[in-house]
Amino acid sequence: MTWLEHYLKRLSLISWPTLDRAGLAFLQRRHVESIAFGNVDLLLGNLPELNHDALVEKLLIQGRPGYCYEINTLFASLLNHLGLKTTLHMARVLLNKERVQERPRSHLIMTVEQEGQTWLLDAGFGGGGICEPVPLQAGVVFDQGIDQYRLLPEQTPAGWYLQREIKGEWNNLYWFDLTSAYPPDCHVGNYFAATANESIFLRDLMVTRIDGMQRLVLHNRQLSLRSKIDSSVKIIQSADEMQNILDHYFGFSVQPDQAELLFQNGFE
């Protein structure tokens, strides 16, 4: 099978949609439903590789989760192959109300020109990220089923804030501008995320996936299931339960000893 055939199989598609506005939204939503975000393999001692063959093997053939550098790199390759022109960018994550100047460019996103409009695409942010492309339009609210989002322009420094509505308040997810990111930038960011002592990816277990109109989030031993109208939280009690949850909710398997390592992560 070619890598494109593996991609179709991974996304449970027979053929590629027409990449107009609706088709692009369908493809990104299918992506976040099919390929989980997660740092499982990193916590198990496997450093992420960004070369094309490694990404195809991990994300498409083995069906493993990945994080932004892996997922959005491969997604951009697919869109480029299908005839769109993507541009990669590095965003500054702002989940704890930090100032832009206090955060590094650590999150890989992309923009696409489509139907005379620039669109933000991001299939690799994890919990709270967009499910469909968002056009770069100031202040317009976009309801994506589970959450609502908007983009706000910023003059100093010039760029955009992606915000998500939480309990009636708008919260920043990240800031970005349209400066292009190139492979060396991605490799540096990937290396920092995978090796730096201060990287959250080396501290907390994180796995997320969209399941229809529900967001599934595993954070250490806590599994959260959230829709627009309801939510539930489950505390994982054992390595066996961890193994079953990864398989049932996120669609990939780990060995019993690996499940034990993930269950004990941060609790030893």
N, C-alpha and C positions, 0 to 999 in steps of 0.2 A: 504493500500500500504506500502511496505517496503521502507526504505530510499533510496535504490538503484533504486527502481522503480520511486520514486519522482525525483531522480537525472536524470534518463533518460528522464522523462517528461520535467524537467526544461531545459535540453539541446536539447529538440526536437529530441531525438534519439529513435530508436526502439530497438537497441542492442548496446553493447559496441564494439568499433573497436579493431582489433588486435593491441596490443601495441608494434609494431615495431616502427622504426623512423617516418614513415609517419603517423601511427595511433596515436602516441603520439602528433605529431604536430597538427593533425586534432582535437584531443580532447582538447588541450589547446586553440586553436583558437575558437572552439565552446564554450568553457567556457567563454572567454572574450567577446564573442558576446552575450551570454545569461544572464550572471550574472554581473550586473553593479557594478563598484567600486563607493563607495560614503559614505558620513558621514551624510546623511539626518537624520537617526534615532537618531544619537548622538546629533545633534543640536536640535532635538525635545525632548531631555531629557531622552532617553533610552540608558543605558550603554550596550555596547556589551558584550555578554557572549560567552565563548569559549567551553562550554561543547557540546558534539556531538548533543544531542537532540535539544538544542537551535539553533545551526547552521542549522540543517536540517529544523526546523520550519521557521526560518527567511529567509534563502537564497533560499531554495527549495520549501517549501509549500506556504509561503506568497509572495515569489518572490521579496524580498527587496534587496537593494544594501548592500554591506558591504565593509570593508577595509581589508588590507593584513592579519591581524591576523585571521579574520573570513574566508575569501575566501581561503587562502592558507592552513589553518588548515584543512578545509573540503576537499579541492582538494587533499591534501596529504593522507587523510583517504581513499578517493576513490581509488587513485592509489595503495595504499598498499593493499586494498581489492581485486583489480584486478590483484595482483601478482607482482607488482613492489616494490622495496625497496627504499623509499624516506628518505632523511635526511634533516631536517629543519636547517636553518641558520639565523642569524641576520645580516642584512646589514646596512651600514652607508650611508644615503642619502646625495648626494653632488650636489644638483641642483644649488647652488649659488657659485660654484667654491671654496668651503671651502676645507681645508686640512682634511685628514682622521681623524687626531687626534682631530679635533675640533667638530666632530659630534658623537652622541651616536649611538649605535646599536639599531635602531628603526624600521627597516623594515623586515618583515618575508618573506623569500624566501625558496626554496628547491632545492636540487640536486637529480638526479636519475641516477643510473647506467644502461645503455642500450646499447646493441651491442658493448660492450667493451669500451664504452666512457662515461664520466661523463657529464651530461647535466644540465644546469641551467633552472629551471622552475619558472615562476612567473605569476600568474593570478590575482594578486592583487596590482599592483603598481599604476594604474590609468593613468593619462595623460602621454603619451610618453613611456609607458612600452612595453615590448616584447609581441608579439602575439603568438609566438611559442617557443619551447625550443631552447636553444642555447648551442652547445657543448663547453666545456672548451678548446678552441683552441686559441692560442695567435695571435691577429691581423687579423684574418680572418673576412671579411666583410659578414654579413648575411642580405640580402634584404628580408624583410618580407612584402613587398607590399606597406604599408604606409610609413614605415621608414626603415633605415638601421642601423645595430648595429654591434658592435665588442666588444671583451673582450681583455683587456690588462693586463698582469701580473705585479704585483708590488712586489718589494723585501723588501722594508722598509716602512710600515709593509708588510709582505708577504700576498698576496691575489690577488684579481682580481678587475679591474674596468670594469663595464658595461657602454659602451658609446653609444650615439645616434648621428647620423649625422644631424646637423641642419645648413642649408644654407652654406654647404661646410666646416663646422668646426665640429670636434668631441667634444662632451660635455659629461662630466661624469653624469650618473644617480645615481649610487651608487657604493660603494666598499664593497666587502665581502671576507671572507675566508671560509675554510671548517670546522671551529669549529662547532660542533653540537649544536643546540638549543633544549632545553627540555621544557616540559609544564610549569614549573615554570618561565622560561625565557619569554615565550610567555605571561603568565599572568601578569608579571611585565611590559613588554612592552605595552601590551594592556591597563593596568591601567594608565600608564603614558599618552599614547595617548588620553585616554578618559577623563582624569581628570586634567592634569597639565595646569596651566594658560598659559604656553608658547606653548602649543600644537596647531598647525595650524588647527587641526580637530575641535577645539572648537571656531575657529575664522571665517574661510572661508567655504562657502558652496561649495562642490566639488562632482561632479558626472561625471563619464566617462564610455564610452562603445565603443566597436568596432562594426561597422555595415558594414560587407563586407570589402571593401577597403576604408572605411571612418572612421575617429576617431571623436567621439562626445564628447565634453567637456563642461560641465556647471561649471562655476566659478562665484559664487555669482549671479549677474544678467546678465552675459554674456554667451551666448551659441555660441560655435565655432564648425564648421563642417569643417574637414580638410581631404583631400585626398593627394595623391602624386603630383597631378597636379593642385589642386584648393583648395581654402579655403574661408569661409565666416564667418561673425560674426553678431550676432543678439543681441540687448540689450532688455532684458525683461522689459516690461512696467507696469506690474500689477501682483497681486497675481493669478488672473484667468489664465493669460498667463503662469505663473510659473507652475500651476497645470497641464495645458494642455501639456506643454513641457515635464514634468516628465513622463507623461503617454505616449505621442506619441513617444518620442525619447529614453526613458530609460526603459519603460515597467513596471512601477509601479505607483500606485496612492497614493495621499495624500488627506486628508480632506481639505475643504476650509480654516478652521482656521489654519491648519498646513501650507498650501501654503502661507498664509499671514505671518506667523512667518518666513518661509524660505525667502520670498521676502524681509522682513524687516531686515533680519539678517545682521548686520554690518552697517546698514544705519539709525539706530534709533538715 
